[in-house]
């Protein structure tokens, strides 16, 4: 089990969405993370099959201003690289042990 202060990482992949990006639907991922108490989470949102639009930057800023980082990517490897920058579960457990 992860300690409550650990950083969480989430990868959401949307393949060939038929609809234009809706700002409220994009923010819904953030709101669900808040409901599950995933504060300080890092969410990589991969959208393939069409280019990202200008709303992606707005949603990234919206979530950042609320204590969570959500980034949009058009390639899964880029999203995974970004998530890996935030450490892993073992790093989190080691930090918790030293803090005690």
Secondary structure by P-SEA (a helix, b strand, c coil): cccccbbbbbbbbbccccccccccccaaaaaaaaaaccccbbbbbbbcccccccaaaaaaaaaaaacbbbbbbccaaaaaaaaaccccaaaaaaaaaaac
